Amino acid sequence: MTHDRIVSLDGPRNFRDLGGYENSQGQKVKWNKIYRSDSLSSLSYKDKIDLVKRRVAIDCDLRSRYEKNSSPDDLWSGVKYVDVPLYSDDSSEDKSASKIYRFMHHLPDLKGNFIGQIYQRTLLNSHSQQEFAEIFDQLLNMPEDEALVFHCSAGKDRTGMTAALILMALGVDDDTIARDYLLTNKLYDFAASRNLPSNDEISAMIAKMNITKGEGTAVYGITETIRQGWGSFDSFFTKELGFSQNDLNKFRKMYLG
């Protein structure tokens, strides 16, 4: 199987592999194991064959019930569909609205970073945390020869938050996570013509990204909230998502090489 950052499909325009990113220990995220995407409602027959060949056996759908009813995923042979609606409609589930909770966890004030504020509220919503935990649980229990894809409608916000958590779990640095997040904007510039850039061109593009302005700072609503609020991803993973340190060690062993 090739190592392609962007997987060229007829339907989705933003289907990507999270593999290849390096962490501080020099380990790399394994290729062909964890994918992120936009809508999977318009897969061609050829797309489905490609996904079967890639052994993508789990489809985690982050969208709302309305989105799913309007454009249901076009499922392929052998795939397990997992309904994980990330956003909550219940404001009472937002832990970050509590002044005591914010004080106890020293949560960063993201004034001026509107998207970052949305991501912080989602990260600290009890419903959303259950959905994030479900995705990690699927990955922890996935057979070694299979792969998983998670997606929303555009493959940007809900998908970007989920990707940020997975990459944090694997020790990838904040700047790389932010650049992976911003790659969605670049891809839609190419999508209309279907003239997708090569891996080398993508790497060069990522290296030039300004992550200190505009949407480049949005993902810090995830990374800085976890780092300032819990001190480390490990602590957040155990205290907020309900896993053990052994689970996290297993996750890293499964998806780093």
Secondary structure as UniProt FT lines:
FT   STRAND          16..17
FT   TURN            19..20
FT   STRAND          22..23
FT   TURN            24..25
FT   STRAND          28..29
FT   TURN            31..32
FT   STRAND          34..37
FT   HELIX           45..53
FT   TURN            54..55
FT   STRAND          56..61
FT   HELIX           65..70
FT   TURN            77..78
FT   STRAND          80..83
FT   HELIX           91..93
FT   HELIX           95..97
FT   HELIX           99..105
FT   TURN            111..112
FT   HELIX           114..123
FT   HELIX           126..140
FT   TURN            144..145
FT   STRAND          147..151
FT   HELIX           157..169
FT   TURN            170..171
FT   HELIX           174..191
FT   TURN            192..194
FT   HELIX           199..207
FT   HELIX           214..217
FT   TURN            218..219
FT   HELIX           220..230
FT   HELIX           233..239
FT   HELIX           245..255
//
